Amino acid sequence: MAGIPFKRIRERAAKRKGGDKILASLLPKKPDRKAVAKLADDRVLSEMACRVFSAGFVWSVIDQKWPGFEEAFLGFNPKRLLFQPAEFWEKLASDKRIVRNPQKIRSVQENARFVTEIAAEHGSFGKFLAAWPEDDQVGLLDVLAKRGSRLGGWSGQYLLRFLGWDAFVLSGDVLLCLRDAGVPLSATATSKKDLKAAQTQLNAWKKESGLPMTHISRICALSIGENHDVARLKEIMQP
């Protein structure tokens, strides 16, 4: 584990952005575990689909088309979708309301089953997420990757962030920050060993600072790499 205190990283980020107040304005809202527990299963499946379709695509295009996605996929009601015949899914491959990617369309069906199974085991998918230990995001990502469809890698990390779970996102700048602090990560930083090393350091910084993981992750990203304009950052930054 690295010996650099998080206080130094936060000071560096604040200096780069023009002060503590400006840095604070660039941080996402604090996660609310109670709100996560109340998430409806259809909203969880909707976000899963959004992350899957956004992967490797221009996010703004997906956002603009999302009302069409909601209509085409029946409001992402998991149980309703699982009752649809094969013809329903086949027609979606030519539905102009959505991005017509057969593999990603199939993932919605598979994730509807995933959400339904988890809800049956825990009461709802939101309750499952809210009960998961905050210091073990790696374990949660493993569940998403193994039991879900196309929810590995960044898709899983962004899914947790967008659902309001207190998640880190190992973007290029966050990885750069971790490496700069001395955390031994491979070139790709995608193995379970790398993820655990990153988690260990981020957990330590969270304990030291008392900040939520979402803030730790964002401050790391803002502390190093290309120093983007603040106004532009506010336009493009995700939750």
N, C-alpha and C positions, 0 to 999 in steps of 0.2 A: 504494500500500500504506500502511496506517495506521502511525502512529508510536508508538502506545501499546504498551508492552512487556507480554508475557503475565504477567509477575510481578505487575503491578498488578491485572490481571483476576483472577488466582488469589487475591490478598490480599483483594480485594473479595468474592469468593465465600466464602472462609473466614470473613470477618467476618459475612456474612449468615447463615451456617449454624452459627456458634458455635465456630469454631476449625478448625485444620488436620486434627485427628483425625476430626472429624465429617464434614468435607468428603471426606476419603479414604474414609470408609465409604459414601459415596454414589456412588463411582466404579465403573464396570463392571470386571470382571476384565481383565487385559491380554490383548490378542489373541495368539494362538499360530499363526504361519504354518504350522508343521509340522502342526498339528491341522487347519487348513483344507485342506492338501494331501491329507489322509487322508479327507476327507468322501466318503461314498458318494453316488453319483448319485441314489439314491432319497431320501436325506435332503435333498439340494439341491432336488429337485423338490417334496418335501413342504413345505419352507420357502417355496418360491416360491408354492405354492398357498395356504399359510397367509397370506402377506402379501397376496395378491390378494383372498382372501375377507374378510380383516380390513379392507381399505380401505373406508371409509365405513360400517363396521359396528362394533358393540360388540365389542371384542377378547375380553372375558371369555366372551361367548357362543360365539364361534368356538373358543376354548380348550376349553370344556366339551364341545363337540360333536366335537372333533378325533379321538378314537378311532373315531367313526363315519365320518369322512372317510377315515381310513387304511384301513378295511375297504372302503368303497365304491370307493375308487380303487386297490385291489389293492396296498396298501403303497407306492404311488407308484413302482413299478418302471417306469422310462421305456420300456424295450423291450417289456415285457409290455403296457403300456397302448397302445402304438402298434400292436399286433397285434389289438386289440379291434375288432369290427365296429361299424358305425354304430348298431346297435340298443343296444349297451352304453351309448353316450353319450346316446342318446335316453332310456333308462330312468332315467339319473341325474337328469334334470330333474324326476322325480317321487319321488326317493329321499328319504325323511324323515330319513335319517341325516345328511344334509348340508344346507347352505343352497342351495335350489334356484334358482340364478341361471344361466340358460342361457349367458350370455356368459362368466361366470367359469368355468363347467364346461368350456366350449370352450377356455379359456385353458390348462387343465391339459393337454389334448391337444396344444396348440400348444407349450407349454413342455416337454413330454416330448420332442418333436422337437428343440427347441432344446438341451436338456441332452444328448441323444444325439449331436447333431452336434458340440457342443463337446467331448464326451468322446472322440469319434472323432478329433478334431483334436489333442487335448492329453493323452490318456490317461485323464482324468476331469475333471469340472467343477471339483472341488476343486483339482486341479493347475493348471488354468487360472487360478483365482482367486489361488492362492498365488504364481504367477509374475508376476502383474500388478504394475507399479510402484506402491508405496504413495502416491507423490506425485501420482498421476494418477487419482483417483477419478472425476473428470468423464468421462474417456475410458471407464472401465469402465461407468459409468452409461449412457453412450451406447450401448454394446454391448447392455446389458440392454434398453434401450428399443427399439432397432432390431431386434434378433434375437429377443428374447423377446416375450411377450404380457402386456400390462397391467403391465409392470415399470418404468414410467417414474415420475418424481417421487419422492415419499416412499416408495412401495412398493419401489423399487430401493434407496434408501438404507437403509431398515429391513431389507431382505433381506440386504444385505452385513453389517450390524451383527449380525443374528441368526445368520448363518452363521459369525461369528467373524472376519470380515475387519476390518481396522483402519479403520473408516469414520466419517466425520462424518455427522450428521443435521441438516439445516438446519431445525430447528424454529423456531417463532416467536421464542423467547427467544434462540436462537443467532443468528438474523438481527438481532435487536435489539442484541445484543452487537457484532456486526460493524458495524452502522450507527453505533452509539455510538462505535466505535473509528475511524470515518471511512471505512470501506469503502463506495464508491459502489455502491449496489444499487437496482434499480428497485422499484416498489411490490410487484410479485409475486415478484421475485427468482427467477424460474424459467427465464430465458433462459440460453443457453450462456455468454453474456458474464457474467451474474451468477454463474453457477456457477464459472466460471474465476476471477473476482475473489475469491469466497469461498475457493476452493481455495488461491489464492496467499497470502492472509493466514493461513489456517489452517496451511499448510505452513511459513510463516515462524515462527509461534508454536510449532509442533512442533519446529523446528530450534533455536529459542531455548531452549525448556524441556527438551527431551529426553524429553517425555512422548509416549505413543501418541496417535494422533488421536482415539480414542474418549474419552480423558480430556480432551483439549483441548475437544472438542465439549461434553462434559458440564459441564465447569467454566464454559465460556462461558454455558451455559444457566442455571447456578445463580448466576451473578454479577449477574443483571439481571432485570427483570420482577417479577412477583408472587413474594413470598418465602414459598413454601409451607412448611408444617410438615414437619420432618425425618421424623417417624414416618410421615406420610402419603406422603411421597416414596418412602420405602423400600418401601411397599406397592405403589405404582403404577409405579415406574420400570422401564423395560425394560432389557435388556442394554446 
